[in-house]
Amino acid sequence: MEKGYSRRSKAIELMNGEYEKMVLRIEELEKENKLLKEKSDNPEKLIPANDAPKYIPVTMPTVRLWIKQGRLPVVRLGRLVTIKRSVIEKIQSEGLESVS
């Protein structure tokens, strides 16, 4: 009976060791993710056009109209229409006329 218990104990110790390694790896990945997020706060970050009303006080139909009229510069990635963060910031501070 003691052999079985001993094997279980060893298995549990191994599992605990693996668990600790996994926890350490998760902590490392979370730190890396945090650093990447800090670095991604650059002005060339692309924001989906659908999110524009969250940053500037206009409705989505207005955003679509401005894009169609060429007044709002966009970056198209396949079917995804995005706006550079720097453009959004410029509109926030100086108005739409500053980017068209």
GUGU-490216 format. One record per residue (C-alpha): x, y, z. Coordinates in pm, whole numbers, plus 50000, padded with zeros to 5 digits. Last residue first. Layout:
REM residues N
XYZ;...
This chain:
REM residues 100
490955669545493;492915665645817;492805700145979;489285707045846;487935679346073;488675698546394;491865710246565;492205690346888;489835661146845;490375659946468;494145658446524;493725630646779;491585610446536;494165615446260;497015604846493;495055573446581;495065563346217;491625554446087;490555519645986;488325503645723;488345465645731;487325449745403;490915442345303;492955464745527;491825499545424;493545529445580;491365560345613;491575597745552;488375616045653;487235643045407;487285619045111;483555624045051;482905586845107;484955587445429;483145618645553;479805602545473;480715570445657;481795590445963;478545610245952;476515578045931;478475565346235;477435594846449;479715622846558;481345633846885;484875621146822;486565592547006;483775567247064;482165578046736;485335565646557;484895529546677;483215517646354;486155532546163;488405506546325;491365523246499;494875519346360;497855527646579;500095552846405;500135576246707;501845550346929;500065535047227;501185500847103;504385502747311;502445503047635;500305474047513;503435454547420;504905460347765;501715448047932;501645417147710;505255409447800;504435412348171;501375389848126;503505364647938;506055363348219;503295358748479;501795330648271;505205314048249;505645315948627;502195300548680;502985272948430;506265264948604;504465263448939;501885239848792;504605217548652;506195215248996;502835208349157;502195180948900;505565165248973;504915166549348;501475151249293;502965123249086;505625116949351;502975115749622;500835092549412;503805069349360;504545069549734;500945061649814;501005032649574;504245020149724;502855023750076;500005000050000;
